[in-house]
Amino acid sequence: MALQVVGLIRRRVLLSCLAVLLTVSASMVFIPSVHSARPVIYSKFTSTPPAIDGVFAQGYPWTANLQITMLEPEYPITAYVYILNDKDYLYFLVDAGGDTTDGASDECLLVFNFNPPYIKVQVTGQGGYRTSGLPYDGAIGYGSSPNSASSHKIYEFRIPWSYIGIGVGESIDFSSPPWKSVSMPYDGDSPTRDNVWPKNLVVDDMETWAIMYTSTSTSGPVGGYLESSSKLSIIAPYVALFGLVAAVAVVVARKKPVS
């Protein structure tokens, strides 16, 4: 009789523990919806500003801060976006590894500030193109990079803080809409392709724009944005946890105490 009582108590204690585990696990689960939160990206402070020449090699300052990853087939063009800043400028590099043709109508567009007038930064052309004093500087390259050994389009920008209306350490809205066949990037060769970012951008809905934070020191936050091509990959760990807890609960419930 005593053994039966001990077994019953043991079962109740185990089931109570499992119930607590389920409750805690459920409270930790967050499954983001497409519009549940704005994408957040960060510019990293650099004391060695990059040259704006359309060249991207291993060891360059850019490699310190990959912020946006766009991969095929989720996006039409595989591309990687790096963001840096110092006390004078904001720097962008768009490494379009998925655009392996050097078309004259290829473009890259960055747009800041949700409230019109929008602040646009863009370049158009083939590898070797340079521009300065717009008042930003831009360059287009065509070559290899740390992301791809094949020759492909590379876009670089140096943007004065005064042009986008913020100072170092402040934040601003950011996107790359599909305006006049330009985006981040746009491949003008037939068939044309363009990456709109954020992926579910609605130009007149601020909640679909990203927020970009800039840094005042090298110890500033470093994040990044990679949109999963499968929503299941986001919730898979939690599904596995619930499955394990449920299985243990069934075993404990069926186990008979020793008499």
Backbone hydrogen bonds in HBPLUS format (Angstrom, degrees):
<---DONOR---> <-ACCEPTOR-->    atom                        ^
c    i                          cat <-CA-CA->   ^        H-A-AA   ^      H-
h    n   atom  resd res      DA  || num        DHA   H-A  angle D-A-AA Bond
n    s   type  num  typ     dist DA aas  dist angle  dist       angle   num
A0005-VAL N   A0001-MET O   3.04 MM   4  6.41 154.9  2.11 150.1 156.4     1
A0006-VAL N   A0002-ALA O   2.98 MM   4  6.28 161.0  2.01 151.2 156.2     2
A0007-GLY N   A0003-LEU O   2.91 MM   4  6.09 158.3  1.96 145.2 151.4     3
A0008-LEU N   A0004-GLN O   2.92 MM   4  6.12 153.5  1.99 145.2 152.3     4
A0009-ILE N   A0005-VAL O   2.92 MM   4  6.18 161.5  1.96 151.8 156.6     5
A0010-ARG N   A0006-VAL O   2.88 MM   4  6.08 158.9  1.93 148.9 155.1     6
A0011-ARG N   A0007-GLY O   2.99 MM   4  6.22 157.3  2.04 146.6 151.9     7
A0012-ARG N   A0008-LEU O   3.03 MM   4  6.29 161.4  2.06 150.1 154.9     8
A0013-VAL N   A0009-ILE O   2.91 MM   4  6.14 158.2  1.95 153.7 159.6     9
A0014-LEU N   A0010-ARG O   2.97 MM   4  6.17 165.8  1.99 151.5 155.3    10
A0015-LEU N   A0011-ARG O   2.92 MM   4  6.10 163.4  1.95 152.2 156.9    11
A0016-SER N   A0012-ARG O   2.92 MM   4  6.04 150.1  2.01 141.4 149.8    12
A0017-CYS N   A0013-VAL O   2.96 MM   4  6.23 155.7  2.01 149.3 155.6    13
A0018-LEU N   A0014-LEU O   2.96 MM   4  6.23 156.1  2.02 148.3 155.0    14
A0019-ALA N   A0015-LEU O   2.94 MM   4  6.14 150.1  2.03 142.2 150.4    15
A0020-VAL N   A0016-SER O   3.02 MM   4  6.32 155.5  2.08 147.9 153.8    16
A0021-LEU N   A0017-CYS O   2.94 MM   4  6.21 158.0  1.98 148.3 154.6    17
A0022-LEU N   A0018-LEU O   2.91 MM   4  6.15 156.7  1.97 148.9 154.6    18
A0023-THR N   A0019-ALA O   3.03 MM   4  6.27 157.1  2.09 145.7 151.8    19
A0024-VAL N   A0020-VAL O   2.92 MM   4  6.19 165.4  1.95 156.2 159.4    20
A0025-SER N   A0021-LEU O   2.89 MM   4  5.98 163.2  1.92 148.7 154.0    21
A0026-ALA N   A0022-LEU O   2.91 MM   4  6.02 161.3  1.95 147.7 152.9    22
A0027-SER N   A0023-THR O   3.07 MM   4  6.29 149.4  2.17 142.3 150.4    23
A0028-MET N   A0025-SER O   3.04 MM   3  5.19 139.6  2.21  99.9 111.7    24
A0029-VAL N   A0026-ALA O   3.28 MM   3  5.36 148.5  2.38 100.1 108.8    25
A0036-SER N   A0033-SER O   3.29 MM   3  5.03 174.0  2.29 104.5 106.0    26
A0211-ILE N   A0039-PRO O   2.89 MM 172  6.37 153.7  1.96 157.6 164.9    27
A0041-ILE N   A0211-ILE O   2.94 MM 170  6.29 165.8  1.96 161.6 164.2    28
A0213-TYR N   A0041-ILE O   2.94 MM 172  6.41 159.9  1.98 152.7 155.6    29
A0043-SER N   A0213-TYR O   2.70 MM 170  6.08 159.7  1.74 165.9 170.8    30
A0044-LYS N   A0083-ILE O   3.34 MM  39  6.57 170.6  2.35 128.1 126.6    31
A0085-ASN N   A0044-LYS O   2.92 MM  41  5.98 140.8  2.07 141.9 138.4    32
A0046-THR N   A0085-ASN O   2.83 MM  39  5.96 145.4  1.95 153.8 159.9    33
A0060-TYR N   A0057-ALA O   3.10 MM   3  5.77 155.9  2.16 141.1 142.2    34
A0063-THR N   A0060-TYR O   3.17 MM   3  6.05 146.5  2.29 126.3 131.1    35
A0064-ALA N   A0061-PRO O   3.15 MM   3  5.94 168.9  2.16 124.8 128.3    36
A0065-ASN N   A0062-TRP O   3.06 MM   3  6.11 179.3  2.06 136.9 136.9    37
A0083-ILE N   A0065-ASN O   3.34 MM  18  6.17 150.4  2.43 162.4 165.4    38
A0067-GLN N   A0081-VAL O   2.81 MM  14  5.76 166.2  1.83 160.8 165.6    39
A0225-TYR N   A0067-GLN O   2.54 MM 158  5.79 149.2  1.63 146.1 155.4    40
A0068-ILE N   A0081-VAL O   3.19 MM  13  4.90 160.0  2.24 135.4 138.2    41
A0081-VAL N   A0068-ILE O   2.86 MM  13  4.90 164.8  1.88 148.7 151.7    42
A0069-THR N   A0225-TYR O   3.08 MM 156  6.45 157.0  2.14 163.0 161.9    43
A0070-MET N   A0079-ALA O   2.89 MM   9  5.17 169.4  1.90 170.8 167.8    44
A0079-ALA N   A0070-MET O   2.79 MM   9  5.17 154.7  1.86 144.7 152.7    45
A0074-GLU N   A0071-LEU O   3.01 MM   3  5.82 111.2  2.50 129.4 139.1    46
A0075-TYR N   A0071-LEU O   2.98 MM   4  5.64 142.9  2.12 125.7 134.1    47
A0098-GLY N   A0078-THR O   2.87 MM  20  4.46 150.8  1.96 149.9 140.6    48
A0080-TYR N   A0095-ASP O   3.02 MM  15  5.04 147.9  2.12 122.3 132.1    49
A0095-ASP N   A0080-TYR O   2.77 MM  15  5.04 169.0  1.78 160.2 158.3    50
A0082-TYR N   A0093-LEU O   2.87 MM  11  5.11 162.7  1.89 151.6 157.4    51
A0093-LEU N   A0082-TYR O   2.96 MM  11  5.11 147.8  2.07 147.0 149.0    52
A0084-LEU N   A0091-TYR O   2.99 MM   7  5.00 161.2  2.02 138.3 144.1    53
A0091-TYR N   A0084-LEU O   2.74 MM   7  5.00 175.4  1.74 149.4 147.8    54
A0086-ASP N   A0089-TYR O   3.02 MM   3  5.59 156.9  2.07 153.6 159.8    55
A0090-LEU N   A0159-ILE O   2.81 MM  69  5.04 157.3  1.86 143.4 150.8    56
A0159-ILE N   A0090-LEU O   2.78 MM  69  5.04 170.3  1.79 156.5 159.6    57
A0092-PHE N   A0157-PHE O   3.11 MM  65  5.07 155.6  2.17 129.4 136.4    58
A0157-PHE N   A0092-PHE O   2.85 MM  65  5.07 148.2  1.95 153.2 153.3    59
A0094-VAL N   A0155-TYR O   2.80 MM  61  5.04 159.0  1.84 145.6 152.9    60
A0155-TYR N   A0094-VAL O   2.96 MM  61  5.04 164.4  1.98 141.4 146.5    61
A0097-GLY N   A0095-ASP O   2.98 MM   2  5.77 133.2  2.21 106.3  92.4    62
A0096-ALA N   A0153-LYS O   2.96 MM  57  5.28 132.6  2.19 146.4 160.0    63
A0099-ASP N   A0096-ALA O   3.05 MM   3  5.62 169.8  2.06 121.2 124.4    64
A0153-LYS N   A0099-ASP O   3.08 MM  54  5.92 148.2  2.18 158.1 167.3    65
A0106-ASP N   A0103-GLY O   3.39 MM   3  5.46 167.0  2.41 104.4 106.9    66
A0125-GLY N   A0106-ASP O   2.97 MM  19  5.63 159.8  2.01 158.6 165.2    67
A0107-GLU N   A0186-TYR O   3.06 MM  79  5.05 155.6  2.12 133.7 141.4    68
A0186-TYR N   A0107-GLU O   2.77 MM  79  5.05 156.8  1.82 155.3 151.1    69
A0108-CYS N   A0123-VAL O   3.09 MM  15  5.69 144.6  2.22 156.1 162.2    70
A0123-VAL N   A0108-CYS O   3.20 MM  15  5.69 144.9  2.33 144.9 155.2    71
A0109-LEU N   A0183-SER O   2.66 MM  74  4.76 148.7  1.75 127.2 135.1    72
A0110-LEU N   A0121-VAL O   2.76 MM  11  5.06 158.7  1.81 156.3 163.0    73
A0121-VAL N   A0110-LEU O   2.85 MM  11  5.06 151.8  1.93 156.1 158.0    74
A0111-VAL N   A0175-SER O   2.93 MM  64  5.36 148.6  2.03 175.1 165.9    75
A0175-SER N   A0111-VAL O   2.99 MM  64  5.36 148.8  2.09 153.1 158.2    76
A0112-PHE N   A0119-ILE O   2.82 MM   7  4.97 164.0  1.84 146.2 151.6    77
A0119-ILE N   A0112-PHE O   2.93 MM   7  4.97 171.2  1.94 157.6 155.2    78
A0113-ASN N   A0173-ASP O   3.09 MM  60  4.91 150.5  2.18 124.2 125.9    79
A0129-TYR N   A0126-GLN O   3.14 MM   3  5.97 150.2  2.23 145.6 147.5    80
A0128-GLY N   A0140-ILE O   2.78 MM  12  5.78 161.4  1.82 149.6 148.4    81
A0140-ILE N   A0129-TYR O   2.96 MM  11  5.24 156.2  2.02 150.2 150.9    82
A0131-THR N   A0138-GLY O   2.90 MM   7  5.17 150.0  1.99 155.8 151.3    83
A0138-GLY N   A0131-THR O   2.90 MM   7  5.17 162.1  1.93 137.6 141.4    84
A0134-LEU N   A0136-TYR O   3.19 MM   2  4.86 169.6  2.20 128.7 130.8    85
A0137-ASP N   A0158-ARG O   2.92 MM  21  5.06 166.4  1.94 149.1 152.8    86
A0158-ARG N   A0137-ASP O   2.90 MM  21  5.06 154.8  1.97 142.9 144.9    87
A0139-ALA N   A0156-GLU O   2.97 MM  17  5.18 147.3  2.08 142.7 144.2    88
A0156-GLU N   A0139-ALA O   2.94 MM  17  5.18 160.5  1.97 152.5 154.7    89
A0141-GLY N   A0154-ILE O   2.67 MM  13  4.74 164.1  1.69 146.6 151.2    90
A0154-ILE N   A0141-GLY O   2.93 MM  13  4.74 147.5  2.04 134.4 132.3    91
A0143-GLY N   A0152-HIS O   3.02 MM   9  5.30 145.2  2.15 149.2 145.3    92
A0152-HIS N   A0143-GLY O   2.95 MM   9  5.30 146.1  2.07 120.7 124.7    93
A0145-SER N   A0148-SER O   2.89 MM   3  5.34 159.3  1.94 152.4 157.7    94
A0148-SER N   A0145-SER O   3.21 MM   3  5.34 143.0  2.35 104.8 114.3    95
A0163-TYR N   A0160-PRO O   3.02 MM   3  5.47 140.5  2.18 108.6 119.0    96
A0165-GLY N   A0161-TRP O   3.00 MM   4  6.12 121.0  2.36 147.4 163.9    97
A0170-GLU N   A0167-GLY O   3.06 MM   3  5.69 152.3  2.14 144.4 144.5    98
A0214-THR N   A0170-GLU O   3.14 MM  44  5.68 145.1  2.27 137.5 147.7    99
A0172-ILE N   A0212-MET O   3.00 MM  40  5.43 146.2  2.11 142.3 153.0   100
A0212-MET N   A0172-ILE O   2.89 MM  40  5.43 170.6  1.90 157.9 161.1   101
A0174-PHE N   A0210-ALA O   2.93 MM  36  5.14 153.8  2.00 137.4 138.6   102
A0210-ALA N   A0174-PHE O   2.99 MM  36  5.14 150.0  2.08 172.0 162.7   103
A0176-SER N   A0197-TRP O   2.66 MM  21  5.11 145.1  1.78 167.4 164.5   104
A0197-TRP N   A0176-SER O   3.24 MM  21  5.11 159.0  2.28 126.8 133.0   105
A0182-VAL N   A0179-TRP O   2.95 MM   3  5.53 130.8  2.20 114.3 126.4   106
A0184-MET N   A0195-ASN O   3.11 MM  11  5.30 165.0  2.13 155.1 150.7   107
A0195-ASN N   A0185-PRO O   3.08 MM  10  5.76 158.6  2.12 160.3 167.1   108
A0187-ASP N   A0193-ARG O   2.77 MM   6  5.10 165.5  1.79 152.7 157.7   109
A0193-ARG N   A0187-ASP O   3.11 MM   6  5.10 154.6  2.18 136.0 143.7   110
A0201-LEU N   A0198-PRO O   3.04 MM   3  5.23 141.8  2.19 127.7 122.7   111
A0205-ASP N   A0202-VAL O   2.88 MM   3  5.35 162.1  1.92 129.6 129.8   112
A0208-THR N   A0205-ASP O   3.04 MM   3  5.82 166.4  2.06 122.6 127.1   113
A0209-TRP N   A0206-MET O   3.05 MM   3  5.27 160.6  2.09 109.6 115.9   114
A0220-GLY N   A0217-SER O   3.13 MM   3  5.62 156.8  2.19 120.0 120.6   115
A0233-SER N   A0230-SER O   3.08 MM   3  5.62 142.2  2.23 110.7 119.3   116
A0234-ILE N   A0231-LYS O   3.03 MM   3  5.37 146.1  2.15 106.1 115.9   117
A0236-ALA N   A0232-LEU O   2.85 MM   4  5.71 129.5  2.11 152.5 165.8   118
A0238-TYR N   A0235-ILE O   3.04 MM   3  5.45 122.5  2.39 109.9 123.9   119
A0239-VAL N   A0235-ILE O   3.00 MM   4  6.26 156.8  2.06 157.4 164.9   120
A0240-ALA N   A0236-ALA O   2.98 MM   4  6.20 161.2  2.02 156.0 160.4   121
A0241-LEU N   A0237-PRO O   3.08 MM   4  6.28 151.3  2.16 138.3 145.9   122
A0242-PHE N   A0238-TYR O   2.97 MM   4  6.22 166.1  1.99 153.8 156.2   123
A0243-GLY N   A0239-VAL O   2.98 MM   4  6.17 155.5  2.04 147.1 154.3   124
A0244-LEU N   A0240-ALA O   3.00 MM   4  6.24 155.7  2.06 148.8 154.4   125
A0245-VAL N   A0241-LEU O   3.02 MM   4  6.27 167.4  2.04 155.5 158.5   126
A0246-ALA N   A0242-PHE O   2.94 MM   4  6.04 162.0  1.97 148.2 153.6   127
A0247-ALA N   A0243-GLY O   3.02 MM   4  6.17 154.8  2.09 143.7 150.2   128
A0248-VAL N   A0244-LEU O   3.06 MM   4  6.32 163.0  2.09 152.6 156.4   129
A0249-ALA N   A0245-VAL O   2.97 MM   4  6.16 157.7  2.02 148.9 155.5   130
A0250-VAL N   A0246-ALA O   3.06 MM   4  6.32 153.0  2.14 147.3 153.5   131
A0251-VAL N   A0247-ALA O   3.13 MM   4  6.43 161.0  2.17 149.6 154.2   132
A0252-VAL N   A0248-VAL O   2.94 MM   4  6.18 167.1  1.96 157.2 160.3   133
A0253-ALA N   A0249-ALA O   2.95 MM   4  6.06 160.7  1.99 147.2 152.8   134
A0254-ARG N   A0250-VAL O   3.12 MM   4  6.27 145.1  2.25 144.9 152.8   135
A0255-LYS N   A0251-VAL O   3.08 MM   4  6.16 133.0  2.31 143.9 156.0   136
A0255-LYS N   A0252-VAL O   3.29 MM   3  5.26 135.7  2.50  95.2 106.9   137
